[in-house]
Amino acid sequence: MRGLLDFLGNFDVSREIEDRRAQAKSRFEGQAVITATPHGASYVETGALIMNDQRFVAQRQYHWREDAGQICVSFADGRPFHDFDPNTGGDATEHLCGNDLYRGGYDFSQWSCWEVTWTVQGPRKDYVSTTWYVRR
């Protein structure tokens, strides 16, 4: 049985983003550090977003906690984002951001490396983002 503690550590992160509306591709290269906190774990991702041959500093942060066998992911400000099953992966809970719908999925078939894919569609966004995590 995999749980929150199994995700703690340092990961190399690579992400491909296919923006179907703009017919453009970009990528992210960086690291994620997941550390234990009194209420679960802190996820901090830092690196570079590469768009049109330009590099931009990028960072994101989430809070993770375990509840009833699920990992619950919240934004840094505490708003809920999604839940996922740390054992089987598969579909994450959907997230509506304004009128844009985020549908995600986790793949743990190559554990301790793993993959997350988000398909985002709505009036403002239409893209697919695939992220690969490799434990350092």
C-alpha positions in Angstrom: 0.0 0.0 0.0 1.4 3.4 -1.1 0.6 6.5 0.9 1.7 10.1 1.4 5.1 9.1 2.9 6.0 7.3 -0.3 5.9 10.6 -2.2 8.3 12.5 0.1 11.6 13.4 -1.6 13.2 15.1 -4.5 12.1 14.6 -8.1 13.3 15.8 -11.5 10.3 17.1 -13.3 9.7 17.5 -17.0 6.4 18.7 -18.6 5.1 19.0 -22.1 2.2 21.4 -22.7 0.3 21.3 -26.0 -1.9 24.4 -26.3 -4.4 23.3 -28.9 -6.0 26.8 -29.1 -2.7 28.5 -29.9 -1.3 25.5 -31.8 1.9 25.8 -29.8 4.0 23.6 -27.6 6.0 24.5 -24.5 7.8 22.6 -21.8 8.9 22.9 -18.2 12.1 21.6 -16.8 12.8 21.6 -13.1 12.5 19.9 -9.7 9.8 19.1 -7.2 10.5 18.7 -3.5 7.8 17.1 -1.4 8.4 17.4 2.4 6.5 16.4 5.4 4.6 19.1 7.3 2.5 18.8 10.5 -0.7 18.6 8.4 0.6 16.4 5.5 3.1 17.5 2.9 4.3 20.5 1.0 4.9 20.2 -2.7 7.2 22.9 -4.2 8.1 22.9 -7.9 10.7 25.2 -9.3 12.3 25.4 -12.7 12.0 27.0 -16.2 9.1 27.2 -18.5 10.3 27.2 -22.1 8.0 28.9 -24.6 9.1 30.0 -28.1 12.7 29.5 -27.2 12.4 31.8 -24.2 13.0 30.6 -20.7 10.9 31.9 -17.8 11.4 31.2 -14.1 8.4 29.1 -12.9 7.2 27.9 -9.5 4.1 26.3 -8.1 3.2 25.1 -4.6 0.6 22.8 -3.3 -0.4 21.2 0.0 -1.0 17.4 0.1 -2.7 15.5 2.8 -3.9 11.9 3.1 -7.6 11.2 3.8 -9.4 7.8 3.6 -6.7 6.3 1.3 -6.7 9.3 -1.1 -4.1 12.1 -1.5 -6.0 15.4 -1.4 -4.2 18.2 -3.2 -4.9 21.9 -2.4 -3.5 25.1 -3.8 -1.1 27.1 -1.7 -3.9 29.3 -0.4 -5.8 26.2 0.8 -8.5 26.0 -1.9 -9.1 22.3 -2.9 -7.7 21.2 -6.3 -8.1 17.5 -6.7 -7.8 14.0 -5.1 -6.0 10.9 -6.4 -5.5 7.3 -5.4 -1.8 6.8 -4.5 -2.1 3.0 -5.1 -3.9 2.7 -8.4 -3.5 6.1 -9.9 -6.1 6.6 -12.6 -8.5 9.5 -12.8 -8.1 12.4 -10.4 -11.2 14.3 -9.3 -12.2 16.9 -11.8 -11.6 20.6 -11.0 -13.6 23.5 -12.4 -11.6 26.8 -12.5 -14.1 29.4 -13.7 -15.6 27.8 -16.7 -12.5 25.8 -17.6 -12.6 22.1 -16.6 -9.5 20.2 -15.5 -9.5 16.5 -16.0 -6.4 14.7 -14.7 -5.0 11.2 -14.4 -2.0 9.6 -12.6 0.1 6.7 -13.8 2.2 4.8 -11.3 2.9 1.8 -13.5 6.7 2.6 -13.5 6.9 3.5 -9.8 9.0 5.2 -8.3 8.8 7.3 -11.5 5.3 8.5 -12.2 3.3 10.6 -14.7 0.4 13.1 -14.4 -1.7 14.2 -17.4 -4.2 17.1 -17.4 -6.6 17.9 -20.1 -8.0 21.4 -19.7 -10.9 22.7 -21.8 -13.2 25.7 -21.6 -13.7 29.2 -22.9 -10.2 30.4 -21.9 -8.1 27.2 -22.1 -7.7 24.2 -24.4 -4.5 22.3 -23.6 -3.0 18.9 -22.6 -0.2 18.9 -20.0 1.9 15.8 -19.3 4.4 15.7 -16.4 7.0 13.1 -15.7 8.5 12.7 -12.2 11.8 10.8 -11.7 13.1 10.4 -8.1 16.5 11.9 -7.6 
